[in-house]
Amino acid sequence: MKSLLLLAALFSFNFVMAQGNNYTDTNSVVIHKDPRVDALAKKQAALNAAIKKASARSMRGYRLLVINTNKRNEAIDAKTKIYTYFPDLKAYLIYQTPYFKLKAGNFRTRDEAERYRKNLNSVFPKGVYIINDTIEITPEKDNTDSKDM
């Protein structure tokens, strides 16, 4: 009886192993993944490309520190003055706790910033300071005429 039971167990074990080998192939791997992973990867790639493109349009340069105050309305009024008196100058209002800093301009050279600083001192008598900063650069336009087209 024991031998018959042992023989039945051995036979069923071999049968189970044979069935298991039919369903598993050692040369292939099945991957189940959520399709949202691909969407996230594409979104991250687009974000990386945008950051790289934006960083290519910036460099170290100079800006003018117009005002450094903890009063928001005072900073906004100063920004309005800059746009009123100097429409070609871009103003940047930055909040660094607890101060509002108003920076203006994108100057590649200190001499260029100095010329604007003298003009801004007449509008802002408390003083305007030249600071090192990362500036935005605009691609220079090609001045060649397209008469051949």
C-alpha positions in Angstrom: 0.0 0.0 0.0 2.8 2.3 0.9 4.5 1.6 -2.4 1.3 2.3 -4.3 0.9 5.6 -2.6 4.5 6.5 -3.2 4.1 5.5 -6.9 0.9 7.7 -7.2 2.7 10.7 -5.6 5.7 10.3 -7.9 3.5 10.0 -10.9 1.4 13.1 -10.0 4.5 15.1 -9.3 5.9 14.3 -12.7 2.6 15.2 -14.3 2.5 18.6 -12.5 6.0 19.3 -13.6 5.3 18.4 -17.2 2.2 20.6 -17.2 4.2 23.5 -15.7 6.9 23.2 -18.4 4.2 23.5 -21.1 3.1 26.9 -19.8 6.5 28.5 -19.1 9.0 29.2 -21.7 12.5 30.0 -20.4 13.4 32.1 -23.4 10.6 34.7 -23.3 9.6 37.3 -20.7 6.1 38.8 -20.6 6.0 42.4 -19.4 2.7 43.9 -18.2 2.9 47.7 -17.9 0.5 50.5 -17.6 0.3 52.6 -20.8 0.4 55.7 -18.6 4.1 55.1 -18.0 4.8 55.8 -21.7 2.7 59.0 -21.5 4.7 60.1 -18.5 8.0 59.3 -20.3 7.0 61.4 -23.3 5.9 64.2 -21.1 9.2 64.2 -19.2 11.1 64.2 -22.5 9.2 67.2 -23.7 9.9 69.0 -20.4 13.6 68.2 -20.6 13.7 69.6 -24.2 11.9 72.8 -23.1 14.3 73.3 -20.2 17.3 72.8 -22.5 15.9 75.2 -25.0 15.3 77.8 -22.3 18.7 77.5 -20.8 20.3 78.0 -24.3 18.7 81.4 -24.3 20.3 82.6 -21.1 23.7 83.7 -20.0 25.5 85.5 -17.2 25.1 89.2 -17.5 23.9 92.3 -15.5 20.6 93.6 -14.3 19.7 96.7 -12.4 18.3 96.3 -8.9 15.7 99.1 -8.8 14.0 98.4 -5.5 14.2 96.0 -2.6 11.3 96.4 -0.2 8.9 94.4 1.9 5.9 96.4 0.6 4.3 94.7 -2.4 2.4 97.8 -3.6 5.6 99.9 -3.6 7.3 97.3 -5.8 4.4 97.1 -8.2 4.3 100.9 -8.4 8.1 100.9 -9.2 7.5 98.3 -12.0 4.8 100.5 -13.5 7.2 103.5 -13.5 9.8 101.4 -15.3 7.3 100.4 -18.0 6.1 104.0 -18.2 9.4 105.7 -18.5 11.4 102.9 -20.2 9.1 100.7 -22.3 12.0 99.0 -23.9 13.4 97.7 -20.6 12.0 94.4 -19.2 11.2 94.4 -15.5 11.3 91.3 -13.2 9.5 91.4 -9.9 10.8 88.6 -7.6 9.6 87.7 -4.1 12.3 86.4 -1.8 10.8 86.2 1.7 10.2 88.8 3.1 11.4 91.2 0.3 10.1 92.1 -3.1 13.0 92.7 -5.5 12.5 94.6 -8.7 15.2 94.0 -11.3 15.3 95.5 -14.7 17.0 94.9 -18.0 19.1 92.2 -19.7 22.6 93.7 -20.2 25.5 91.8 -21.5 28.1 94.3 -20.5 28.5 96.4 -17.4 28.9 99.6 -19.5 25.5 99.1 -21.1 24.0 98.6 -17.6 25.8 101.8 -16.4 24.2 103.9 -19.1 20.7 102.8 -18.1 21.5 103.1 -14.4 22.2 106.8 -14.8 18.8 107.3 -16.5 17.0 105.3 -13.9 18.5 107.2 -11.0 16.6 110.3 -12.1 13.3 108.4 -11.7 14.3 106.4 -8.6 16.3 108.8 -6.3 16.9 106.1 -3.6 19.4 104.5 -5.9 19.7 101.9 -8.6 22.4 99.2 -8.4 24.1 97.0 -11.0 24.0 93.3 -10.0 25.3 90.1 -11.6 22.5 87.9 -12.8 21.4 85.3 -15.3 19.9 87.2 -18.2 17.6 86.3 -21.1 19.2 86.7 -24.5 17.2 87.2 -27.7 18.5 85.7 -30.9 20.0 88.4 -33.0 18.1 89.0 -36.2 19.9 88.4 -39.5 20.3 91.7 -41.3 20.8 90.3 -44.7 18.3 91.3 -47.3 16.4 88.6 -49.1 16.3 90.2 -52.5 17.0 86.9 -54.4 13.7 85.3 -53.3 
